[in-house]
Amino acid sequence: MKILVTGGAGFIGSAVVRYLIGETEHQVLNVDALTYAGNLESIPCADDPRYRFAHLDIRDLAGLQQAFAEFQPDAVMHLAAESHVDRSIDGPAEFIQTNIVGTYNMLEAARGYWQGLDAAAREAFRFHHISTDEVYGDLGPEGLFTETTAYEPSSPYSASKASSDHLVRAWQRTYGLPTLVTNCSNNYGPYHFPEKLIPLVILNALAGKPLPVYGDGSQIRDWLYVEDHARALVRVITAGEVGETYNIGGHNERRNIDVVRTICATLEELAPGKPAGISRYEDLITFVSDRPGHDVRYAIDASKIDRELGWKPAETFESGIRKTVQWYLDNRQWWQRIQDGSYQGERLGLNLN
């Protein structure tokens, strides 16, 4: 197939592009605005003849329409989004414009293109919208998110993603656009921008800086290795049923404090040479004031995608963390270039004015 991937220079998007080019015969057009978290160095397969790149913002409807007309995709995988909760607290406007208006533009560009296809191509076309489990809100101490869990988003980020999910389903029901939606748990792995918990902890530890843990660290997340997620997404776009939602999780619930301690223990083994004055990485753990509106627990029931599409995660949390830590140790040039830029590891999400 010819697959148009939005946000393919981002964390999850680049994993999808690497998988499509490295493990399949599909062609890829990567549409990305290259905002602060977009990095073309995350796509080492960029010289493959099956790969193309368009520097394009999904808020540009005319540009999207041109990209559809020129590439003539068989499917869309829509990952482009502002994704960091703390940034959405400081500046929600970007999240509204990119995640809601941008998704509307993608749907309209796809619908106009799809309506012009012949009958067979229209039948085969797919629009896959990639979302998050954060749309469901705070789960509570028991149970799992399922595909029918009611939406109760807590942050500007999750509210904007919930809005985009609703738009996608409305375009399927109203216009017949063949859409699919997936909601995933927290991703981690190689090429992760270091504002998120796991890469931030790894890089702060290596630099001998404090390891910030919100509140008492008791918040629970289900962790999904990003390469497992990429496999799942390609499975959905190639075998999923139109109109369906699939939850994708790693079956790895962990408290945030335990995530940080696991990283510290892994670094003790893989990077025992610490900065001066530090005897244990765990001594760097620093508890800070909690995030406003912080959900306590997310956990996904991923049985549907296993049962219907035959996908399950290959990595445990321990194996995935080990691979992740080793990747950051082996790829200092990638993250040092990011640290030389605008983001220096400062805390975000405190500007409530």
PyMOL commands that set and color helices and strands:
alter all, ss='L'
color gray80, all
select helices_A, chain A and resi 11-23+40-42+61-71+85-90+92-115+119-124+133-136+156-175+197-207+226-239+256-270+281-284+303-309+317-330+332-339
alter helices_A, ss='H'
color red, helices_A
select strands_A, chain A and resi 2-6+27-32+51-55+75-78+126-132+179-184+186-188+211-214+220-225+245-248+253-255+285-288
alter strands_A, ss='S'
color yellow, strands_A
deselect
rebuild
show_as cartoon
